[in-house]
Amino acid sequence: MALGAGEIADIEQALASFDDGSQAYATLRMKYPHLAWIRCDSSDLTETPFRSAGQFDLHLLDSADHCARITGDPARATGIVLAKRTRAP
């Protein structure tokens, strides 16, 4: 199932209101159960984020083929990698 523009906007808006990565992850997983969700630290990824909102980088996950990979195409996205950026000290 592709990720719609309305879903992306809603996810971005929700992320802008969260400080806690665990709370954001749990809330969005419950709201969008049809998407696969992965969470990590932003330093774990080398790809440019699809979008950034609040303290989070959003990467689109394409797991339609044999191997999961990051994609920039919402039509191919089957999930989200939610990467929390660390604040500078």
Secondary structure, 3 states (H helix, E strand, C coil): CCCCHHHHHHHHHHHHCCCCHHHHHHHHHHHCCCCEEEEEEHHHCCCCCCEEECCEEEEEEECCCCCCEEECCCCCCCEEEEEECCCCC
